[in-house]
Amino acid sequence: MKKILTIILTLLTLPPFLGRAEVGPQEGWSSVPIPDAVWERMQGKSYTDNPYIKRSDLRYLRLLHVDKEGKEHVGEMVCNKVIADDLIDIFRELYRQRYPIERMQLIDDYDANDEKSMRANNTSCFCMRIVKGSKKLSKHAQGLAVDINPLYNPYVKVGKDGKRTIQPSNAATYCNRQGKYPYKITVGDKCHRLFINHGFRWGGAWRTLKDYQHFEK
């Protein structure tokens, strides 16, 4: 009887079982509602009050990834809850296949400055911003787009005057998609294939401009 009571007391002191959606943000492959501490980091940076996207629409992810040297990192990302499961599946498989991602931090660590984040080759998702020259919410503002290794996979647009716009501005070398360099996304590679198979569209396939880093849904 004494032994049974001991077992019962031990079980009562154990923490409750947590499903995948409830796994704490310290764990790999977690997706949770935005924690208070993360929400505070986002204020006035990646998030500003608006009538379109609410805190409840977003999820905070913790994702394991490796860099080109094979060193492991725990990354973090904020996305729309609609694609949270997709991203967990995609990044888990990229990690399993040792696909290199150099850095994965919230864009708030760069004061929500997209240029700074891209120059650092930072992979990110959510950032509240309007599409330039319009009142339309960007896919990033909706939390429905991910930029992967952006320094090595730049945004490139040639204007009617022949002037070329490159983002980030230090990525001119990587506009040559025939070159060989780390972190480059190509048609049919592991990263491209996984995102396409999960229903995302790739900016590298666009006709009027090329956004090689960009996957959206």
GROMACS elastic network, one bead per residue, 0.5 to 0.9 nm:
[ bonds ]
;  ai    aj funct       b0    kb
    1     4     6  0.51518   500
    1     5     6  0.63279   500
    1     6     6  0.86986   500
    2     5     6  0.51849   500
    2     6     6  0.62878   500
    2     7     6  0.88518   500
    3     6     6  0.51102   500
    3     7     6  0.64254   500
    3     8     6  0.88175   500
    4     7     6  0.51789   500
    4     8     6  0.62894   500
    4     9     6  0.86941   500
    5     8     6  0.50989   500
    5     9     6  0.61436   500
    5    10     6  0.85614   500
    6     9     6  0.52040   500
    6    10     6  0.61853   500
    6    11     6  0.87262   500
    7    10     6  0.50818   500
    7    11     6  0.62584   500
    7    12     6  0.86980   500
    8    11     6  0.51685   500
    8    12     6  0.62488   500
    8    13     6  0.88630   500
    9    12     6  0.51056   500
    9    13     6  0.64952   500
   10    13     6  0.53535   500
   10    14     6  0.67160   500
   11    14     6  0.53639   500
   11    15     6  0.87079   500
   12    15     6  0.81469   500
   14    17     6  0.88286   500
   15    18     6  0.86971   500
   18    21     6  0.78622   500
   18    22     6  0.54846   500
   18    23     6  0.56540   500
   18    24     6  0.83402   500
   19    22     6  0.52651   500
   19    23     6  0.61804   500
   20    23     6  0.52907   500
   20    24     6  0.89686   500
   20    29     6  0.82083   500
   20    30     6  0.65596   500
   20    31     6  0.72792   500
   20    32     6  0.87798   500
   21    24     6  0.87251   500
   21    30     6  0.67096   500
   21    31     6  0.54061   500
   21    32     6  0.58290   500
   21    33     6  0.86895   500
   22    25     6  0.87053   500
   22    30     6  0.75642   500
   22    31     6  0.71279   500
   22    32     6  0.59858   500
   22    33     6  0.86398   500
   23    26     6  0.81249   500
   23    27     6  0.66116   500
   23    28     6  0.87219   500
   23    29     6  0.84636   500
   23    30     6  0.56452   500
   23    31     6  0.71603   500
   23    32     6  0.72028   500
   24    27     6  0.58029   500
   24    28     6  0.88832   500
   24    30     6  0.67675   500
   24    31     6  0.82546   500
   24    32     6  0.74029   500
   25    28     6  0.75959   500
   25    29     6  0.85861   500
   25    30     6  0.59523   500
   25    31     6  0.74170   500
   25    32     6  0.71289   500
   25    35     6  0.86058   500
   25    60     6  0.78368   500
   25    61     6  0.72191   500
   25    62     6  0.60444   500
   25    76     6  0.89868   500
   26    30     6  0.80405   500
   26    62     6  0.73763   500
   27    30     6  0.60660   500
   27    62     6  0.69689   500
   27    63     6  0.85230   500
   27    74     6  0.89925   500
   28    61     6  0.87253   500
   28    62     6  0.57093   500
   28    63     6  0.55467   500
   28    64     6  0.59136   500
   28    74     6  0.71893   500
   28    75     6  0.89041   500
   29    61     6  0.70435   500
   29    62     6  0.55589   500
   29    63     6  0.50097   500
   29    64     6  0.68677   500
   29    88     6  0.60132   500
   29    89     6  0.85893   500
   29    91     6  0.83539   500
   29    92     6  0.70224   500
   30    60     6  0.79027   500
   30    61     6  0.54531   500
   30    62     6  0.52212   500
   30    63     6  0.70330   500
   30    88     6  0.75530   500
   31    59     6  0.61723   500
   31    60     6  0.56322   500
   31    62     6  0.68518   500
   31    81     6  0.87419   500
   31    84     6  0.67631   500
   31    85     6  0.78458   500
   31    88     6  0.76969   500
   32    35     6  0.76335   500
   32    58     6  0.88038   500
   32    59     6  0.55062   500
   32    60     6  0.53610   500
   32    61     6  0.66726   500
   32    62     6  0.89840   500
   33    55     6  0.80608   500
   33    56     6  0.69445   500
   33    57     6  0.85507   500
   33    58     6  0.66634   500
   33    60     6  0.60384   500
   33    61     6  0.89475   500
   33    81     6  0.85295   500
   34    37     6  0.83283   500
   34    38     6  0.63767   500
   34    39     6  0.61449   500
   34    55     6  0.69088   500
   34    56     6  0.77393   500
   34    58     6  0.66714   500
   34    59     6  0.55181   500
   34    60     6  0.52492   500
   34    61     6  0.89095   500
   34    78     6  0.80194   500
   35    38     6  0.53416   500
   35    39     6  0.61390   500
   35    40     6  0.87113   500
   35    59     6  0.89916   500
   35    60     6  0.75422   500
   36    40     6  0.62126   500
   36    41     6  0.87413   500
   37    40     6  0.52256   500
   37    41     6  0.64972   500
   37    42     6  0.89590   500
   38    41     6  0.50358   500
   38    42     6  0.64145   500
   38    60     6  0.81262   500
   39    42     6  0.51585   500
   39    43     6  0.65086   500
   39    47     6  0.84850   500
   39    55     6  0.81175   500
   40    43     6  0.54476   500
   40    44     6  0.89855   500
   41    44     6  0.84660   500
   41    45     6  0.77260   500
   41    46     6  0.86171   500
   41   108     6  0.66357   500
   41   109     6  0.83730   500
   42    45     6  0.52987   500
   42    46     6  0.52346   500
   42    47     6  0.53673   500
   42    48     6  0.82113   500
   42   106     6  0.85970   500
   42   107     6  0.86953   500
   42   108     6  0.59710   500
   42   111     6  0.89816   500
   42   112     6  0.85407   500
   43    46     6  0.67844   500
   43    47     6  0.53052   500
   43    48     6  0.62391   500
   43    49     6  0.86685   500
   43   108     6  0.87480   500
   44    47     6  0.57926   500
   44    48     6  0.53859   500
   44    49     6  0.85465   500
   44   111     6  0.88229   500
   44   112     6  0.88101   500
   45    48     6  0.69684   500
   45   107     6  0.82553   500
   45   108     6  0.58066   500
   45   110     6  0.89248   500
   45   111     6  0.57564   500
   45   112     6  0.51158   500
   45   113     6  0.83931   500
   45   127     6  0.80221   500
   45   128     6  0.81786   500
   46   106     6  0.85970   500
   46   107     6  0.68100   500
   46   108     6  0.58851   500
   46   111     6  0.76924   500
   46   112     6  0.51888   500
   46   113     6  0.87192   500
   46   126     6  0.70884   500
   46   128     6  0.53639   500
   46   129     6  0.80941   500
   46   141     6  0.85329   500
   47    50     6  0.86150   500
   47   108     6  0.89959   500
   47   112     6  0.87864   500
   47   126     6  0.86606   500
   47   127     6  0.66379   500
   47   128     6  0.54990   500
   47   129     6  0.87846   500
   47   141     6  0.86739   500
   48   128     6  0.69362   500
   49    52     6  0.88587   500
   49    53     6  0.83748   500
   49    54     6  0.81573   500
   50    53     6  0.65029   500
   50    54     6  0.76513   500
   51    54     6  0.76166   500
   52   137     6  0.87943   500
   52   142     6  0.82591   500
   53    56     6  0.82391   500
   53    57     6  0.63276   500
   53    58     6  0.80576   500
   53    80     6  0.89681   500
   53   128     6  0.86413   500
   53   141     6  0.78987   500
   53   142     6  0.66400   500
   53   143     6  0.87734   500
   54    57     6  0.53140   500
   54    58     6  0.71658   500
   55    58     6  0.55407   500
   55    59     6  0.82374   500
   56    59     6  0.77824   500
   56    81     6  0.83240   500
   57    79     6  0.85441   500
   57    80     6  0.58188   500
   57    81     6  0.57869   500
   57    82     6  0.81165   500
   57   142     6  0.88983   500
   57   143     6  0.87743   500
   58    78     6  0.66741   500
   58    79     6  0.55568   500
   58    81     6  0.51275   500
   58    82     6  0.84257   500
   58    84     6  0.86301   500
   58   126     6  0.87225   500
   58   142     6  0.89102   500
   58   143     6  0.73013   500
   59    77     6  0.82828   500
   59    78     6  0.56203   500
   59    79     6  0.54649   500
   59    80     6  0.59961   500
   59    81     6  0.53122   500
   59    82     6  0.89936   500
   59    84     6  0.67539   500
   60    76     6  0.72381   500
   60    77     6  0.58942   500
   60    79     6  0.67161   500
   60    80     6  0.89071   500
   60    81     6  0.88097   500
   60    84     6  0.84702   500
   61    75     6  0.81115   500
   61    76     6  0.55136   500
   61    77     6  0.50722   500
   61    78     6  0.61036   500
   61    79     6  0.76836   500
   61    84     6  0.76127   500
   61    87     6  0.86438   500
   61    88     6  0.77998   500
   62    74     6  0.66010   500
   62    75     6  0.56517   500
   62    77     6  0.66114   500
   62    88     6  0.86907   500
   63    73     6  0.83030   500
   63    74     6  0.56485   500
   63    76     6  0.60341   500
   63    77     6  0.78022   500
   63    87     6  0.89991   500
   63    88     6  0.72859   500
   63    91     6  0.67835   500
   63    92     6  0.73918   500
   63    95     6  0.87976   500
   63   104     6  0.84747   500
   64    72     6  0.69991   500
   64    73     6  0.57531   500
   64    75     6  0.58986   500
   64    76     6  0.86516   500
   64    91     6  0.75007   500
   64    92     6  0.72172   500
   64    95     6  0.65452   500
   65    70     6  0.89505   500
   65    71     6  0.83103   500
   65    72     6  0.57541   500
   65    73     6  0.53838   500
   65    74     6  0.63646   500
   65    75     6  0.68161   500
   65    91     6  0.73771   500
   65    92     6  0.80778   500
   65    94     6  0.75205   500
   65    95     6  0.51730   500
   65    96     6  0.87727   500
   65    98     6  0.76730   500
   65    99     6  0.79099   500
   65   100     6  0.71913   500
   65   101     6  0.63092   500
   65   102     6  0.81527   500
   65   103     6  0.84509   500
   65   104     6  0.83306   500
   66    69     6  0.76437   500
   66    70     6  0.52676   500
   66    71     6  0.52347   500
   66    73     6  0.59460   500
   66    74     6  0.86845   500
   66    94     6  0.88394   500
   66    95     6  0.65143   500
   66    98     6  0.62668   500
   66    99     6  0.69271   500
   66   100     6  0.52974   500
   66   101     6  0.58866   500
   66   102     6  0.70099   500
   66   103     6  0.87541   500
   67    70     6  0.52297   500
   67    71     6  0.55208   500
   67    72     6  0.67467   500
   67    73     6  0.77807   500
   67    98     6  0.82927   500
   67    99     6  0.78092   500
   67   101     6  0.50279   500
   67   103     6  0.75596   500
   67   183     6  0.88012   500
   68    71     6  0.74235   500
   68    98     6  0.86418   500
   68    99     6  0.79324   500
   68   101     6  0.71422   500
   68   102     6  0.69207   500
   68   182     6  0.70161   500
   68   183     6  0.75404   500
   69    72     6  0.89312   500
   69   100     6  0.81283   500
   70    98     6  0.71880   500
   70    99     6  0.88809   500
   70   100     6  0.73852   500
   72    95     6  0.89544   500
   73   102     6  0.88098   500
   73   103     6  0.81068   500
   73   104     6  0.85169   500
   74   104     6  0.79431   500
   75   103     6  0.71754   500
   75   105     6  0.59611   500
   75   106     6  0.86105   500
   76   104     6  0.59325   500
   76   105     6  0.53686   500
   76   106     6  0.62440   500
   76   124     6  0.83839   500
   77   104     6  0.70733   500
   77   105     6  0.65158   500
   77   106     6  0.56932   500
   77   107     6  0.85996   500
   77   123     6  0.84897   500
   77   124     6  0.62017   500
   77   125     6  0.64631   500
   77   126     6  0.76522   500
   78    84     6  0.88015   500
   78   106     6  0.71018   500
   78   124     6  0.78391   500
   78   125     6  0.62354   500
   78   126     6  0.55392   500
   78   127     6  0.86069   500
   78   143     6  0.72602   500
   79    82     6  0.82355   500
   79    83     6  0.70500   500
   79    84     6  0.64441   500
   79    87     6  0.87271   500
   79   124     6  0.89030   500
   79   125     6  0.59303   500
   79   126     6  0.53811   500
   79   140     6  0.84754   500
   79   142     6  0.80333   500
   79   144     6  0.65685   500
   79   145     6  0.80627   500
   79   146     6  0.85029   500
   80    83     6  0.58481   500
   80    84     6  0.64463   500
   80   125     6  0.89160   500
   80   126     6  0.76563   500
   80   142     6  0.66036   500
   80   144     6  0.59096   500
   80   145     6  0.89683   500
   81    85     6  0.78649   500
   81   143     6  0.82244   500
   81   144     6  0.89728   500
   82    85     6  0.76097   500
   82    86     6  0.83318   500
   82   143     6  0.88096   500
   82   144     6  0.79510   500
   83    86     6  0.51126   500
   83    87     6  0.62265   500
   83    88     6  0.87007   500
   83   143     6  0.83331   500
   83   144     6  0.68127   500
   83   217     6  0.80651   500
   84    87     6  0.52625   500
   84    88     6  0.62685   500
   84    89     6  0.87376   500
   85    88     6  0.50782   500
   85    89     6  0.62300   500
   85    90     6  0.85778   500
   86    89     6  0.52272   500
   86    90     6  0.60842   500
   86    91     6  0.86008   500
   86   195     6  0.85111   500
   86   198     6  0.66024   500
   87    91     6  0.58876   500
   87    92     6  0.81235   500
   87   195     6  0.86319   500
   87   198     6  0.89501   500
   88    91     6  0.55086   500
   88    92     6  0.59075   500
   88    93     6  0.85488   500
   89    92     6  0.52527   500
   89    93     6  0.62639   500
   89    94     6  0.86956   500
   89   194     6  0.89900   500
   90    93     6  0.53062   500
   90    94     6  0.62049   500
   90    95     6  0.86486   500
   90   191     6  0.81034   500
   90   194     6  0.61063   500
   90   195     6  0.69054   500
   90   198     6  0.80911   500
   91    95     6  0.59877   500
   91    96     6  0.84132   500
   91   191     6  0.88666   500
   92    95     6  0.51443   500
   92    96     6  0.61783   500
   92    97     6  0.86947   500
   93    97     6  0.61192   500
   93    98     6  0.84055   500
   93    99     6  0.86177   500
   93   190     6  0.89596   500
   93   194     6  0.82666   500
   94    97     6  0.51236   500
   94    98     6  0.59902   500
   94    99     6  0.50866   500
   94   100     6  0.79219   500
   94   101     6  0.88663   500
   94   190     6  0.71795   500
   94   191     6  0.68924   500
   94   194     6  0.83194   500
   95    99     6  0.60402   500
   95   100     6  0.79616   500
   95   101     6  0.89347   500
   96    99     6  0.77922   500
   97   190     6  0.81411   500
   98   101     6  0.89481   500
   99   183     6  0.84962   500
   99   190     6  0.72859   500
   99   191     6  0.75209   500
  100   149     6  0.88547   500
  100   182     6  0.81091   500
  100   183     6  0.62857   500
  101   104     6  0.75381   500
  101   121     6  0.87808   500
  101   122     6  0.85463   500
  101   123     6  0.74947   500
  101   148     6  0.74551   500
  101   149     6  0.62684   500
  101   183     6  0.67867   500
  102   121     6  0.67798   500
  102   122     6  0.70661   500
  102   123     6  0.78190   500
  102   149     6  0.67625   500
  102   183     6  0.77871   500
  103   120     6  0.79643   500
  103   121     6  0.64916   500
  103   123     6  0.59636   500
  103   124     6  0.88693   500
  103   149     6  0.76148   500
  104   107     6  0.89112   500
  104   121     6  0.86284   500
  104   122     6  0.54490   500
  104   124     6  0.62693   500
  104   148     6  0.89126   500
  104   149     6  0.88716   500
  105   108     6  0.81108   500
  105   109     6  0.69209   500
  105   110     6  0.88915   500
  105   117     6  0.87992   500
  105   122     6  0.65393   500
  105   123     6  0.69268   500
  105   124     6  0.66607   500
  106   109     6  0.58098   500
  106   110     6  0.78721   500
  106   112     6  0.83564   500
  106   122     6  0.85805   500
  106   123     6  0.84879   500
  106   124     6  0.63836   500
  106   125     6  0.80904   500
  106   126     6  0.83063   500
  107   110     6  0.53053   500
  107   111     6  0.66265   500
  107   113     6  0.71045   500
  107   114     6  0.73426   500
  107   116     6  0.88779   500
  107   117     6  0.63242   500
  107   122     6  0.80473   500
  107   123     6  0.86868   500
  107   124     6  0.64766   500
  107   125     6  0.80936   500
  107   126     6  0.79025   500
  107   127     6  0.72156   500
  108   113     6  0.78849   500
  108   127     6  0.85473   500
  109   112     6  0.71335   500
  109   113     6  0.89455   500
  109   117     6  0.83066   500
  110   113     6  0.56335   500
  110   114     6  0.77253   500
  110   115     6  0.88984   500
  110   116     6  0.61258   500
  110   117     6  0.58227   500
  111   114     6  0.85635   500
  111   116     6  0.84733   500
  111   117     6  0.87992   500
  112   115     6  0.89334   500
  112   116     6  0.83305   500
  112   117     6  0.77647   500
  112   127     6  0.68653   500
  112   128     6  0.86866   500
  113   116     6  0.54647   500
  113   117     6  0.63359   500
  113   118     6  0.87421   500
  114   117     6  0.51004   500
  114   118     6  0.60601   500
  114   119     6  0.84982   500
  114   127     6  0.86183   500
  114   168     6  0.83129   500
  115   118     6  0.51869   500
  115   119     6  0.60301   500
  115   120     6  0.86235   500
  115   167     6  0.69872   500
  115   168     6  0.55331   500
  115   169     6  0.76307   500
  116   119     6  0.51804   500
  116   120     6  0.63722   500
  116   121     6  0.88231   500
  116   122     6  0.87872   500
  116   168     6  0.79673   500
  117   120     6  0.52929   500
  117   121     6  0.65254   500
  117   122     6  0.53464   500
  117   123     6  0.79962   500
  117   124     6  0.82610   500
  117   150     6  0.84257   500
  117   151     6  0.89746   500
  117   168     6  0.86736   500
  118   122     6  0.55981   500
  118   123     6  0.77522   500
  118   124     6  0.89735   500
  118   147     6  0.86154   500
  118   149     6  0.77389   500
  118   150     6  0.51967   500
  118   151     6  0.55142   500
  118   154     6  0.84517   500
  118   167     6  0.76151   500
  118   168     6  0.56403   500
  118   169     6  0.89870   500
  119   122     6  0.75249   500
  119   150     6  0.75180   500
  119   151     6  0.55974   500
  119   167     6  0.84594   500
  119   168     6  0.56340   500
  119   169     6  0.76160   500
  119   170     6  0.66833   500
  119   171     6  0.78074   500
  120   149     6  0.88910   500
  120   150     6  0.83207   500
  120   151     6  0.69856   500
  121   148     6  0.81112   500
  121   149     6  0.50821   500
  121   150     6  0.52194   500
  121   152     6  0.73015   500
  122   147     6  0.81435   500
  122   148     6  0.74597   500
  122   149     6  0.60382   500
  122   150     6  0.66396   500
  122   151     6  0.78997   500
  123   146     6  0.72788   500
  123   147     6  0.54608   500
  123   149     6  0.53927   500
  123   150     6  0.67377   500
  123   213     6  0.87709   500
  124   127     6  0.85757   500
  124   145     6  0.85681   500
  124   146     6  0.57792   500
  124   147     6  0.55630   500
  124   148     6  0.70373   500
  124   149     6  0.88138   500
  125   139     6  0.89897   500
  125   140     6  0.59628   500
  125   141     6  0.86395   500
  125   143     6  0.60745   500
  125   144     6  0.72835   500
  125   145     6  0.56410   500
  125   147     6  0.63213   500
  125   148     6  0.89213   500
  126   139     6  0.83213   500
  126   141     6  0.58504   500
  126   142     6  0.69497   500
  126   144     6  0.73846   500
  126   145     6  0.72599   500
  126   146     6  0.77106   500
  127   138     6  0.88368   500
  127   139     6  0.89652   500
  127   140     6  0.54278   500
  127   141     6  0.50158   500
  127   142     6  0.79436   500
  127   143     6  0.71140   500
  128   137     6  0.79087   500
  128   138     6  0.78766   500
  128   140     6  0.67268   500
  128   142     6  0.73444   500
  128   143     6  0.83019   500
  129   132     6  0.87214   500
  129   136     6  0.89517   500
  129   137     6  0.65055   500
  129   138     6  0.63347   500
  129   139     6  0.89717   500
  129   140     6  0.73322   500
  129   141     6  0.53342   500
  129   142     6  0.89788   500
  130   133     6  0.83570   500
  130   134     6  0.70280   500
  130   135     6  0.61194   500
  130   136     6  0.57035   500
  130   138     6  0.55126   500
  130   141     6  0.71889   500
  131   134     6  0.56845   500
  131   135     6  0.67498   500
  131   136     6  0.56214   500
  131   137     6  0.59267   500
  131   138     6  0.51329   500
  131   139     6  0.87360   500
  132   135     6  0.80194   500
  132   136     6  0.84323   500
  132   138     6  0.88346   500
  133   136     6  0.87415   500
  134   137     6  0.84792   500
  137   140     6  0.79499   500
  137   141     6  0.58155   500
  137   142     6  0.68859   500
  138   141     6  0.50758   500
  138   142     6  0.65741   500
  138   143     6  0.87381   500
  138   144     6  0.87920   500
  138   145     6  0.86170   500
  139   142     6  0.50194   500
  139   143     6  0.61987   500
  139   144     6  0.51722   500
  139   145     6  0.53050   500
  139   146     6  0.87834   500
  139   216     6  0.67208   500
  139   217     6  0.78390   500
  140   144     6  0.57669   500
  140   145     6  0.50032   500
  140   146     6  0.72449   500
  140   147     6  0.89928   500
  140   216     6  0.83118   500
  141   144     6  0.76404   500
  141   145     6  0.84088   500
  142   145     6  0.77870   500
  143   146     6  0.80693   500
  144   215     6  0.84889   500
  144   216     6  0.56920   500
  144   217     6  0.56097   500
  145   200     6  0.86053   500
  145   214     6  0.68068   500
  145   215     6  0.55064   500
  145   217     6  0.64776   500
  146   213     6  0.78253   500
  146   214     6  0.58047   500
  146   215     6  0.53297   500
  146   216     6  0.64107   500
  147   150     6  0.60505   500
  147   153     6  0.87749   500
  147   212     6  0.84895   500
  147   215     6  0.64785   500
  147   216     6  0.88046   500
  148   151     6  0.87670   500
  148   152     6  0.88767   500
  148   153     6  0.75450   500
  148   183     6  0.86408   500
  148   185     6  0.83669   500
  148   191     6  0.88579   500
  148   212     6  0.84741   500
  148   214     6  0.65937   500
  148   215     6  0.80122   500
  149   152     6  0.59749   500
  149   153     6  0.63184   500
  149   154     6  0.87399   500
  149   183     6  0.61941   500
  149   184     6  0.76624   500
  149   185     6  0.84278   500
  149   213     6  0.63661   500
  150   154     6  0.55791   500
  150   155     6  0.81259   500
  150   167     6  0.84102   500
  150   168     6  0.75264   500
  150   171     6  0.86978   500
  150   183     6  0.88566   500
  150   212     6  0.77518   500
  150   213     6  0.50451   500
  150   214     6  0.80907   500
  151   154     6  0.58236   500
  151   167     6  0.80654   500
  151   168     6  0.63268   500
  151   169     6  0.89171   500
  151   170     6  0.75862   500
  151   171     6  0.56995   500
  151   174     6  0.77118   500
  151   183     6  0.87688   500
  151   213     6  0.82126   500
  152   171     6  0.66813   500
  152   173     6  0.84682   500
  152   174     6  0.55165   500
  152   175     6  0.81815   500
  152   181     6  0.78562   500
  152   182     6  0.75544   500
  152   183     6  0.61167   500
  152   184     6  0.56644   500
  152   185     6  0.81732   500
  152   212     6  0.85368   500
  152   213     6  0.78881   500
  153   171     6  0.79883   500
  153   174     6  0.66756   500
  153   175     6  0.75289   500
  153   177     6  0.87423   500
  153   183     6  0.78469   500
  153   184     6  0.60575   500
  153   185     6  0.66557   500
  153   204     6  0.87132   500
  153   211     6  0.73147   500
  153   214     6  0.83654   500
  154   166     6  0.66473   500
  154   167     6  0.55866   500
  154   168     6  0.63245   500
  154   169     6  0.87342   500
  154   171     6  0.62578   500
  154   172     6  0.81240   500
  154   174     6  0.69846   500
  154   175     6  0.66476   500
  154   210     6  0.79133   500
  154   211     6  0.60501   500
  154   212     6  0.56445   500
  154   213     6  0.60514   500
  154   214     6  0.88238   500
  155   165     6  0.77794   500
  155   166     6  0.56276   500
  155   167     6  0.50061   500
  155   168     6  0.72351   500
  155   171     6  0.88732   500
  155   175     6  0.84241   500
  155   203     6  0.84606   500
  155   204     6  0.85770   500
  155   209     6  0.76812   500
  155   210     6  0.56953   500
  155   212     6  0.61611   500
  155   213     6  0.71515   500
  155   214     6  0.83242   500
  156   164     6  0.69339   500
  156   165     6  0.56748   500
  156   167     6  0.67283   500
  156   175     6  0.72761   500
  156   209     6  0.60050   500
  156   210     6  0.51365   500
  156   211     6  0.62103   500
  156   212     6  0.82237   500
  157   163     6  0.82667   500
  157   164     6  0.56553   500
  157   165     6  0.51484   500
  157   166     6  0.67870   500
  157   208     6  0.73620   500
  157   210     6  0.64123   500
  157   211     6  0.84258   500
  158   161     6  0.78968   500
  158   162     6  0.56971   500
  158   163     6  0.55658   500
  158   165     6  0.62412   500
  158   166     6  0.88913   500
  158   208     6  0.83224   500
  158   209     6  0.71560   500
  159   162     6  0.51454   500
  159   163     6  0.53197   500
  159   164     6  0.63142   500
  159   165     6  0.77202   500
  160   163     6  0.73737   500
  161   164     6  0.87907   500
  165   169     6  0.81305   500
  166   169     6  0.54164   500
  166   170     6  0.80297   500
  166   171     6  0.69306   500
  166   172     6  0.68089   500
  166   175     6  0.82309   500
  167   170     6  0.75155   500
  167   171     6  0.68128   500
  167   172     6  0.85869   500
  167   211     6  0.89294   500
  168   171     6  0.56293   500
  168   172     6  0.83961   500
  169   172     6  0.70012   500
  170   173     6  0.79520   500
  171   174     6  0.54478   500
  171   175     6  0.68755   500
  172   175     6  0.54131   500
  172   176     6  0.79291   500
  173   176     6  0.64069   500
  173   179     6  0.87114   500
  174   177     6  0.66041   500
  174   179     6  0.74420   500
  174   181     6  0.81303   500
  174   184     6  0.83657   500
  175   178     6  0.87810   500
  175   179     6  0.87209   500
  176   179     6  0.57484   500
  177   180     6  0.79898   500
  177   184     6  0.82364   500
  177   186     6  0.82636   500
  180   184     6  0.78892   500
  181   184     6  0.63272   500
  184   212     6  0.86926   500
  184   213     6  0.87901   500
  185   188     6  0.87428   500
  185   189     6  0.68043   500
  185   190     6  0.86038   500
  185   191     6  0.69567   500
  185   192     6  0.67519   500
  185   204     6  0.87990   500
  185   212     6  0.69989   500
  185   213     6  0.73975   500
  186   189     6  0.55793   500
  186   190     6  0.87672   500
  186   191     6  0.83287   500
  186   192     6  0.67886   500
  186   204     6  0.85391   500
  186   212     6  0.84768   500
  187   190     6  0.89087   500
  187   191     6  0.89031   500
  187   192     6  0.60625   500
  187   193     6  0.75591   500
  187   204     6  0.85249   500
  187   205     6  0.88024   500
  188   191     6  0.79206   500
  188   192     6  0.57386   500
  188   193     6  0.53172   500
  188   194     6  0.89774   500
  189   192     6  0.53785   500
  189   193     6  0.59278   500
  189   194     6  0.85085   500
  190   193     6  0.52869   500
  190   194     6  0.61344   500
  190   195     6  0.87179   500
  191   194     6  0.53811   500
  191   195     6  0.63690   500
  191   196     6  0.86487   500
  192   195     6  0.54812   500
  192   196     6  0.61510   500
  192   197     6  0.85482   500
  192   202     6  0.76006   500
  192   215     6  0.86073   500
  193   196     6  0.52330   500
  193   197     6  0.60007   500
  193   198     6  0.86371   500
  194   197     6  0.51443   500
  194   198     6  0.63386   500
  194   199     6  0.89391   500
  194   200     6  0.88394   500
  195   198     6  0.51460   500
  195   199     6  0.65915   500
  195   200     6  0.53478   500
  195   201     6  0.76046   500
  195   202     6  0.80874   500
  195   215     6  0.71118   500
  195   216     6  0.87621   500
  196   199     6  0.51751   500
  196   201     6  0.62861   500
  196   202     6  0.74563   500
  196   215     6  0.84927   500
  197   200     6  0.73232   500
  199   216     6  0.86584   500
  199   217     6  0.67142   500
  200   215     6  0.59058   500
  200   216     6  0.52069   500
  201   204     6  0.89192   500
  201   205     6  0.82086   500
  201   214     6  0.82458   500
  201   215     6  0.54651   500
  201   216     6  0.53039   500
  201   217     6  0.62569   500
  202   205     6  0.58093   500
  202   206     6  0.74571   500
  202   211     6  0.77400   500
  202   212     6  0.72446   500
  202   213     6  0.80690   500
  202   214     6  0.59198   500
  202   216     6  0.67320   500
  203   206     6  0.53458   500
  203   207     6  0.89555   500
  203   209     6  0.80373   500
  203   210     6  0.57886   500
  203   212     6  0.54854   500
  203   213     6  0.70640   500
  203   214     6  0.51268   500
  203   215     6  0.62142   500
  203   216     6  0.79639   500
  204   207     6  0.85182   500
  204   209     6  0.80862   500
  204   211     6  0.50102   500
  204   213     6  0.73781   500
  204   214     6  0.73219   500
  204   215     6  0.87120   500
  205   209     6  0.86253   500
  205   210     6  0.68089   500
  205   211     6  0.80566   500
  205   212     6  0.79807   500
  206   209     6  0.58818   500
  206   210     6  0.57142   500
  206   211     6  0.75421   500
  207   210     6  0.70649   500
  210   213     6  0.89593   500
  211   214     6  0.55807   500
  211   215     6  0.87041   500
  212   215     6  0.83907   500
